[in-house]
Each structure stands twice: as C-alpha cells, then as structure tokens.
Amino acid sequence: MFRGLQLFVLALLTWGAAAQSQSIKAADRYLFVWVGDPAKTGNDFLVVVDADPASPTYGKLVTGIGTDQKSSKAHHSEYEMPASGMLFANDHDANRTLIMDLRNPRQPRQAGAFTSLGGYSMPHSFVRLPNGNVLATFQYPDHGGHMAMGGKTGGLVEIDDSGKMVRSASNADPAFADEGLLPYGLAVLPKIDRVIVTNSPMRDDFLLTSNTYQLFRLSDLKLLGTHRLDPGPRLNGHISPEEPRIGADGVAYVHTLSCGVQRVTGMEGPAPKAKLVYQYPGSWCGVPTIVGQYMVQSVPDIHGFIVLDITDGDRPVEVSRLVMGSDFAPHWTAWDPKSRRLAVTPEKPGQRMYLLKLDEKSGALTIDEAFRGPDGQAGFSFAKQSWPHGWTGEGAPHGAVFSR
C-alpha cells in the first residue's frame, strides 16, 4: 500500500510538472499593443495578447494596464522588444513617452516617462543601439506645446532605459536653412558607423516639400550630410519619407508617404545615392517590414498589403498582395522571427488587429485564421468593450511588439 501511495504521489508530481511546463509553453509568445482612446477622454493603455500558436488561448486577451497619460495621440512604440524588456511608447501630441516594464508579460507596469530632452521635443521613432540605449528622432526644438511648436529642425537624442538623456545632436543644416528638416524615422548601421534619418512632418507643415534624408556618424552623432530623394517618373515618389529599413544587402529601403520605395546606397562614403525603385498605388502608405528577401508594405489604397521581392534591390518585383476588406485601413506591421508571423494594426479606431502568415518561399501573405479574439472571429477587435484596467471604450491601436 505504501508503494502504491508513492506511485500515486509521483504521478501527481509528474502531472503537476507537465501542467506547469504546458502553462509555460502556452505563455511563450505575447503581443504587446499600444492603444489610445480616440475620444480623448480616457488614458493611453497597453494590452497583452496571447501570440503563441500552440497555446489554447491563442489570440485571447491576457491582461492590460492603463497609464497616467490622457490620450491625445497614442502613436509609435519600438518595433522590436528590447533585451531589457523596457519598451518605449509615445503619445506624440502630448509630447510624452512612456517607459513600460514588460519583463513579466503577465504583470506589465509603467516604469517611467519623459517629455522633451536635450532641447528637443515631439519624439517620433525609436531604435536600439548596440549598447542597449534608445536613439530617438525628435521633430522640433523645445518651445512648448505641439500646436505652438515652431522651428524647421529637430534632433536626435540617445536615451537610457530610465528615460535619462545620454547625448543629443541637432539635425540643422545651413545648406537647407529654408526647408523643413523634421526628423521622423531612423535606422542604425553599426558596421559602417552610420545612422540614416528621414525628414517628414507629423503635421502639415512642410509636408509637400519634405523630400530629404540625412546621414549621421553613429559614434559621435555628427551630421555628415543632407540629401534629396528621387522623385521618380510620377514626380512625387520622394514626398515625405518615413521609415527606413535595412535589407539583406545592407542598404536602406525608405518608404515615403507618397508610396515610393527609395533605395539608398553608398552610405559609407561621401556621396550616397537614393533611387526610386518602386511606387505602390495611391498615397499615405504605412509602416513597412523587411523579412529576408521580402518587403511587406501596408497600402491603404488597396485596403491591404503588398509584398515585394527585393532580391534585386534596383528592380523589386511584386509577388503578392492581400486585400483585407473595403473598409480596412492598414498601417503598422511588425515581424516575429520566432512564430514567423506579422502583426498588423489598423489606422482607424475600433477595427481589428490581425496576425498574418508569410510564405517565405513564394512571398504569399495570408491571414492567420487560428488567431481569434474573445468574440471568436479572426483577428483581435478594438471595438468598444471593457478593458482589463477598468475603462470601457473603443480603442485606437498603433504600435504592436512581440515578446522576445
């Protein structure tokens, strides 16, 4: 009998260990989504969604947390989860960036915040440096609130995980004194000691005349030069350059608001060159992602996404497109190298976020039908509902980042 009791206890322990292992496995991947209240009565918040395809609660809400920032324009977060687990996400129009501690995905918390730094305001995009700090683009000089903002230039600021400034640099260039040089997106290239920065306004000032990119030396943030983009045959493929992405060939691919793809080469030398290599239909194109040989672009004109094969960077070829629906307004894209899926969020409040599968042989995009929210439909809805932090309303999602 004693032997039988031993076997029973051992079985319980084995079952418990297996259950714990399965629980850990089920919580292997999370998706953190930065959300605002479009009515601007509630506060910005962050939701955590189960993004593990092997989990029985795949696509379901895990938890969420409200912040102390009243919603003005919840906007960009980092595109990839940093090793430290401290994620930067901003409310652009409030000129305030929140630092979210996501080291324990099931217990997120707001760890800090900052506003203007180094004499600059209105940060837009964030990238991690090899030393673990963030390098951010700031659109304007620090002269007060957004609507009162003046100036034609901004700067770059390096920031540590506590929100403290490490160093800063102006992007002003006397050779372009009459133009708006408002830093928008950036990418770092440590191997050649460079940072590429695009200039594009978040409001209407200088919108149609913004057509430049700048190169800085990464080691000391010295501005090396300001350069124009290629207008292309439609004469508008250079308007308002936004997010640069580095391809497998080591060069920069910059999408423009006018739906152009600019390929920037020669960044290590004194005479870089930008060439318009592709232009999508329509205008107001959103955030791109490069996965291997493919560039995935959100294209509002088709209410979906277009995939280019950029194996030959000078001659990209469209290999697929995915139309999501006549009212869907695509914007953000972010890739998860572990689950091999793409998170896409909408521009319009209340719409659904989806995970997409990319066939890495053909470039075909499909909706992951297994990723279903609490309502049982494909995708995750931000329609009016009660959120975990105690607020009820419609959400306006923007940045979406996978856990490491």
C-alpha positions as CSV (number, residue, x, y, z in Angstrom):
1,M,0.0,0.0,0.0
2,F,2.8,2.3,0.8
3,R,4.4,1.6,-2.5
4,G,1.0,2.4,-4.2
5,L,0.9,5.7,-2.3
6,Q,4.4,6.5,-3.5
7,L,3.4,5.9,-7.1
8,F,0.3,8.0,-6.7
9,V,2.3,10.9,-5.3
10,L,4.8,10.5,-8.1
11,A,2.1,10.6,-10.7
12,L,0.7,13.8,-9.1
13,L,4.1,15.4,-9.2
14,T,4.7,14.4,-12.8
15,W,1.2,15.7,-13.8
16,G,1.9,18.9,-12.0
17,A,5.3,19.4,-13.7
18,A,3.8,18.6,-17.0
19,A,0.9,21.1,-16.4
20,Q,3.4,23.7,-15.4
21,S,5.5,23.0,-18.4
22,Q,2.5,23.3,-20.7
23,S,1.5,26.6,-18.9
24,I,5.0,28.0,-19.6
25,K,4.8,26.8,-23.2
26,A,1.4,28.4,-23.6
27,A,2.8,31.7,-22.4
28,D,5.8,31.5,-24.7
29,R,4.8,34.4,-27.1
30,Y,3.0,37.6,-26.3
31,L,1.9,40.6,-28.4
32,F,2.0,44.0,-26.7
33,V,-0.3,46.6,-28.3
34,W,-0.1,50.3,-27.5
35,V,-3.6,51.8,-27.6
36,G,-5.2,55.2,-27.1
37,D,-8.8,56.5,-26.6
38,P,-9.9,58.2,-29.9
39,A,-12.4,60.2,-27.9
40,K,-9.5,61.6,-25.8
41,T,-11.4,61.1,-22.5
42,G,-9.6,58.0,-21.3
43,N,-5.9,57.3,-20.9
44,D,-3.4,55.5,-23.1
45,F,-3.1,51.8,-22.3
46,L,-1.3,48.7,-23.2
47,V,-2.9,45.3,-23.8
48,V,-1.1,41.9,-23.7
49,V,-2.5,39.3,-26.2
50,D,-1.5,35.6,-26.3
51,A,0.5,35.2,-29.5
52,D,1.7,31.6,-29.1
53,P,0.2,29.5,-31.9
54,A,0.5,26.4,-29.7
55,S,-1.5,27.9,-26.9
56,P,-5.2,27.0,-26.3
57,T,-5.8,30.7,-25.7
58,Y,-4.1,31.9,-28.9
59,G,-5.5,35.3,-29.8
60,K,-7.1,36.0,-26.5
61,L,-6.5,38.9,-24.1
62,V,-4.1,38.0,-21.3
63,T,-4.1,41.3,-19.4
64,G,-3.7,45.0,-19.8
65,I,-2.6,48.2,-18.0
66,G,-3.7,51.8,-18.0
67,T,-1.1,54.6,-17.9
68,D,-1.2,58.0,-16.3
69,Q,-1.2,59.6,-19.8
70,K,-4.5,61.0,-21.0
71,S,-4.9,60.1,-24.7
72,S,-4.0,62.7,-27.2
73,K,-2.4,60.6,-29.9
74,A,-1.0,57.2,-28.8
75,H,1.5,56.6,-31.6
76,H,4.8,54.9,-32.0
77,S,6.4,52.2,-29.9
78,E,9.6,50.5,-30.6
79,Y,9.3,47.9,-33.4
80,E,11.1,45.1,-31.6
81,M,11.1,44.1,-27.9
82,P,14.5,45.2,-26.4
83,A,16.6,42.7,-24.4
84,S,16.0,44.8,-21.3
85,G,12.2,44.4,-21.5
86,M,11.7,48.2,-21.1
87,L,9.6,49.3,-24.0
88,F,9.3,52.9,-25.2
89,A,5.9,54.1,-26.4
90,N,4.8,57.6,-27.0
91,D,1.8,59.8,-27.1
92,H,3.0,62.1,-29.8
93,D,0.7,65.1,-29.5
94,A,1.2,65.1,-25.7
95,N,5.0,65.2,-26.2
96,R,5.3,62.4,-23.7
97,T,6.9,59.0,-23.9
98,L,6.1,56.2,-21.5
99,I,8.5,53.5,-20.4
100,M,6.7,50.2,-20.0
101,D,8.3,47.4,-17.9
102,L,7.4,44.2,-19.7
103,R,9.9,41.8,-18.2
104,N,7.0,39.9,-16.7
105,P,4.4,39.9,-19.6
106,R,1.5,39.0,-17.3
107,Q,2.3,41.9,-15.0
108,P,3.1,44.9,-17.1
109,R,3.8,48.2,-15.4
110,Q,4.6,51.8,-16.2
111,A,8.2,52.3,-15.1
112,G,8.7,55.9,-16.1
113,A,8.1,58.7,-18.6
114,F,9.8,61.7,-20.2
115,T,8.9,64.7,-22.3
116,S,11.3,67.0,-24.1
117,L,15.0,66.0,-23.8
118,G,18.2,67.7,-24.8
119,G,16.5,70.8,-26.1
120,Y,14.2,68.9,-28.4
121,S,10.5,67.9,-28.3
122,M,8.0,65.6,-30.0
123,P,9.9,62.3,-30.4
124,H,8.6,60.0,-33.1
125,S,10.6,56.8,-33.7
126,F,12.9,54.7,-31.5
127,V,15.6,52.2,-32.3
128,R,18.0,50.4,-30.0
129,L,21.7,50.9,-30.2
130,P,24.4,48.2,-29.8
131,N,24.9,49.5,-26.2
132,G,21.2,48.9,-25.4
133,N,20.2,52.5,-25.2
134,V,17.5,54.1,-27.4
135,L,18.2,56.5,-30.2
136,A,15.1,58.6,-31.0
137,T,14.1,61.2,-33.5
138,F,12.7,64.5,-32.1
139,Q,10.8,66.6,-34.6
140,Y,11.1,70.1,-33.1
141,P,13.1,72.3,-30.7
142,D,11.7,72.5,-27.2
143,H,9.4,75.6,-27.3
144,G,6.3,74.4,-25.6
145,G,3.2,72.6,-26.7
146,H,2.7,70.9,-30.1
147,M,0.3,73.5,-31.6
148,A,2.6,76.3,-30.6
149,M,5.6,74.5,-31.9
150,G,7.9,76.4,-34.2
151,G,11.2,75.8,-35.9
152,K,12.2,74.0,-39.0
153,T,14.6,71.4,-37.5
154,G,14.8,68.9,-34.6
155,G,17.4,66.5,-33.4
156,L,18.5,63.0,-32.3
157,V,18.6,62.0,-28.6
158,E,20.2,58.9,-27.1
159,I,18.3,57.8,-24.0
160,D,18.8,55.1,-21.4
161,D,16.1,52.8,-20.0
162,S,15.3,55.1,-17.2
163,G,14.5,58.0,-19.6
164,K,17.7,59.9,-19.0
165,M,19.4,61.7,-21.8
166,V,22.8,60.4,-22.7
167,R,23.7,62.7,-25.6
168,S,21.9,64.7,-28.3
169,A,22.6,66.3,-31.7
170,S,20.8,68.8,-33.9
171,N,19.9,67.9,-37.5
172,A,20.1,71.6,-38.6
173,D,21.9,72.0,-41.9
174,P,22.8,75.6,-43.1
175,A,22.6,74.4,-46.7
176,F,18.9,73.6,-46.2
177,A,18.1,76.6,-44.0
178,D,14.8,77.4,-45.8
179,E,13.4,73.9,-45.7
180,G,11.7,71.8,-43.0
181,L,14.1,69.1,-41.7
182,L,11.8,67.4,-39.2
183,P,13.3,64.0,-38.1
184,Y,10.8,61.2,-38.5
185,G,12.3,57.6,-38.9
186,L,15.8,56.2,-38.5
187,A,17.9,53.1,-38.8
188,V,21.3,52.4,-37.4
189,L,24.1,50.7,-39.3
190,P,26.9,49.9,-36.8
191,K,29.2,48.2,-39.3
192,I,29.7,51.4,-41.2
193,D,29.2,53.7,-38.2
194,R,26.1,55.4,-39.7
195,V,22.6,56.5,-38.8
196,I,20.1,57.2,-41.6
197,V,17.3,59.7,-40.7
198,T,14.3,60.7,-42.7
199,N,12.7,64.1,-42.6
200,S,8.9,64.2,-42.6
201,P,6.4,66.2,-40.5
202,M,3.8,64.7,-38.3
203,R,1.5,67.7,-39.1
204,D,1.0,69.6,-42.3
205,D,4.0,72.0,-42.1
206,F,6.5,71.3,-44.9
207,L,4.6,68.1,-45.9
208,L,4.8,68.6,-49.7
209,T,8.3,69.9,-49.6
210,S,9.8,67.2,-47.3
211,N,12.0,65.1,-49.5
212,T,15.3,64.7,-47.7
213,Y,17.2,62.1,-45.7
214,Q,20.3,62.7,-43.6
215,L,23.3,60.6,-42.6
216,F,25.0,60.9,-39.2
217,R,28.1,59.2,-37.8
218,L,26.9,56.8,-35.2
219,S,29.9,57.1,-32.9
220,D,29.5,60.9,-32.2
221,L,26.2,61.8,-33.9
222,K,27.9,64.2,-36.2
223,L,25.8,65.2,-39.2
224,L,27.6,64.2,-42.3
225,G,25.1,65.5,-44.9
226,T,21.6,66.1,-46.1
227,H,20.5,64.6,-49.4
228,R,17.4,64.6,-51.6
229,L,15.4,61.6,-52.6
230,D,14.5,60.7,-56.2
231,P,11.0,62.0,-57.3
232,G,10.7,59.2,-60.0
233,P,8.6,59.3,-63.1
234,R,5.4,60.3,-61.3
235,L,7.4,63.2,-59.8
236,N,6.0,62.5,-56.3
237,G,7.8,59.3,-55.1
238,H,10.0,61.3,-52.8
239,I,7.4,63.2,-50.8
240,S,7.5,62.8,-47.0
241,P,10.0,59.9,-46.4
242,E,9.1,57.9,-43.3
243,E,10.5,54.6,-42.1
244,P,13.9,53.3,-43.3
245,R,14.5,49.6,-43.2
246,I,17.8,47.8,-43.8
247,G,17.7,45.0,-46.4
248,A,19.7,41.8,-46.5
249,D,22.0,43.6,-49.0
250,G,23.0,46.1,-46.3
251,V,21.4,49.1,-47.9
252,A,18.4,51.2,-46.8
253,Y,14.9,51.0,-48.2
254,V,12.9,54.0,-47.3
255,H,9.1,54.1,-47.8
256,T,7.5,57.5,-48.5
257,L,4.1,58.8,-47.6
258,S,3.5,59.0,-51.3
259,C,4.0,55.3,-51.5
260,G,7.5,55.3,-53.0
261,V,10.3,52.9,-52.2
262,Q,13.7,54.7,-52.2
263,R,16.8,52.5,-52.2
264,V,19.7,54.4,-50.6
265,T,23.3,53.1,-51.3
266,G,26.8,54.4,-50.7
267,M,26.0,55.5,-47.2
268,E,29.6,54.7,-46.0
269,G,31.1,57.3,-48.4
270,P,30.7,61.0,-49.1
271,A,28.2,60.6,-52.0
272,P,25.2,58.4,-51.1
273,K,22.6,57.9,-53.7
274,A,18.8,57.5,-53.5
275,K,16.9,55.8,-56.3
276,L,13.1,55.4,-56.5
277,V,12.9,51.7,-57.3
278,Y,9.1,51.1,-56.8
279,Q,5.9,53.0,-56.2
280,Y,2.8,51.4,-54.8
281,P,-0.7,52.6,-55.9
282,G,-2.2,55.5,-54.1
283,S,-0.8,57.6,-51.3
284,W,-0.4,57.7,-47.5
285,C,1.4,54.3,-47.3
286,G,2.0,53.0,-43.8
287,V,4.7,51.1,-42.0
288,P,6.9,48.5,-43.9
289,T,8.7,45.4,-42.7
290,I,11.6,43.6,-44.4
291,V,11.7,39.8,-43.9
292,G,14.6,38.2,-45.7
293,Q,14.2,38.9,-49.4
294,Y,10.7,40.3,-49.0
295,M,9.4,43.8,-48.2
296,V,5.9,43.9,-46.8
297,Q,4.1,47.3,-47.1
298,S,0.7,48.5,-45.8
299,V,-1.1,50.2,-48.7
300,P,-4.3,52.0,-47.8
301,D,-5.3,52.4,-51.4
302,I,-5.9,48.6,-51.7
303,H,-7.1,48.2,-48.1
304,G,-4.3,45.7,-47.5
305,F,-0.7,44.8,-48.1
306,I,1.7,44.3,-51.0
307,V,4.8,42.1,-50.8
308,L,7.9,42.9,-53.0
309,D,10.7,40.6,-53.7
310,I,13.8,42.8,-53.3
311,T,16.4,40.2,-54.2
312,D,17.4,42.6,-57.0
313,G,17.1,45.8,-55.0
314,D,17.1,48.0,-58.1
315,R,14.2,46.1,-59.6
316,P,11.8,44.9,-56.9
317,V,9.0,42.6,-58.1
318,E,5.5,42.4,-56.6
319,V,4.9,38.8,-55.7
320,S,1.7,39.0,-53.7
321,R,-1.0,41.2,-52.2
322,L,-3.6,40.7,-49.5
323,V,-6.8,42.7,-49.5
324,M,-8.3,42.8,-46.1
325,G,-11.7,44.4,-46.8
326,S,-13.2,47.5,-48.3
327,D,-13.1,49.5,-45.0
328,F,-9.9,48.2,-43.5
329,A,-7.2,50.9,-43.1
330,P,-3.8,49.2,-42.7
331,H,-0.9,50.9,-41.0
332,W,1.5,49.2,-38.7
333,T,3.5,46.0,-39.4
334,A,5.9,44.1,-37.1
335,W,7.5,40.7,-37.6
336,D,8.1,38.0,-35.1
337,P,11.1,35.8,-36.0
338,K,10.1,33.0,-33.6
339,S,6.4,32.4,-34.6
340,R,7.1,33.6,-38.2
341,R,4.1,35.9,-38.2
342,L,3.4,39.5,-38.9
343,A,1.3,41.7,-36.6
344,V,-0.7,44.4,-38.4
345,T,-2.7,47.1,-36.8
346,P,-5.3,49.5,-38.4
347,E,-5.2,53.2,-38.8
348,K,-8.9,53.5,-37.9
349,P,-10.0,53.2,-34.2
350,G,-12.2,50.2,-33.4
351,Q,-11.0,48.0,-36.2
352,R,-9.3,44.6,-35.8
353,M,-5.7,43.7,-35.5
354,Y,-4.5,40.6,-37.4
355,L,-1.6,38.2,-37.5
356,L,-0.5,37.3,-41.0
357,K,1.5,34.4,-42.3
358,L,4.2,35.0,-44.8
359,D,5.2,32.1,-47.1
360,E,8.9,32.6,-47.1
361,K,9.3,30.7,-50.4
362,S,6.7,32.4,-52.5
363,G,6.1,35.7,-50.6
364,A,2.3,35.0,-50.3
365,L,0.5,36.6,-47.4
366,T,-2.5,35.0,-45.7
367,I,-4.5,35.8,-42.5
368,D,-3.8,33.5,-39.6
369,E,-7.3,32.2,-39.1
370,A,-6.3,30.5,-35.9
371,F,-5.6,33.9,-34.2
372,R,-9.1,34.7,-32.9
373,G,-10.1,37.2,-30.3
374,P,-12.6,36.6,-27.5
375,D,-15.5,37.2,-29.9
376,G,-14.4,34.1,-31.9
377,Q,-13.6,35.9,-35.1
378,A,-10.3,36.1,-36.9
379,G,-8.2,38.9,-35.5
380,F,-8.5,40.9,-32.3
381,S,-11.1,43.6,-32.1
382,F,-10.6,47.1,-30.6
383,A,-14.4,47.9,-30.8
384,K,-16.0,49.3,-27.6
385,Q,-15.5,46.9,-24.7
386,S,-14.4,46.7,-21.1
387,W,-10.7,46.6,-20.8
388,P,-8.6,45.0,-18.0
389,H,-7.6,48.3,-16.5
390,G,-11.2,49.2,-15.8
391,W,-12.0,51.5,-18.7
392,T,-14.8,50.9,-21.2
393,G,-14.5,52.3,-24.7
394,E,-13.3,51.9,-28.3
395,G,-9.5,51.5,-28.7
396,A,-7.2,53.1,-31.3
397,P,-4.3,50.7,-31.6
398,H,-1.0,51.7,-33.1
399,G,2.4,50.1,-32.1
400,A,2.4,46.3,-31.7
401,V,5.5,44.5,-30.5
402,F,6.1,40.7,-30.0
403,S,7.9,39.5,-26.8
404,R,11.4,38.1,-27.2
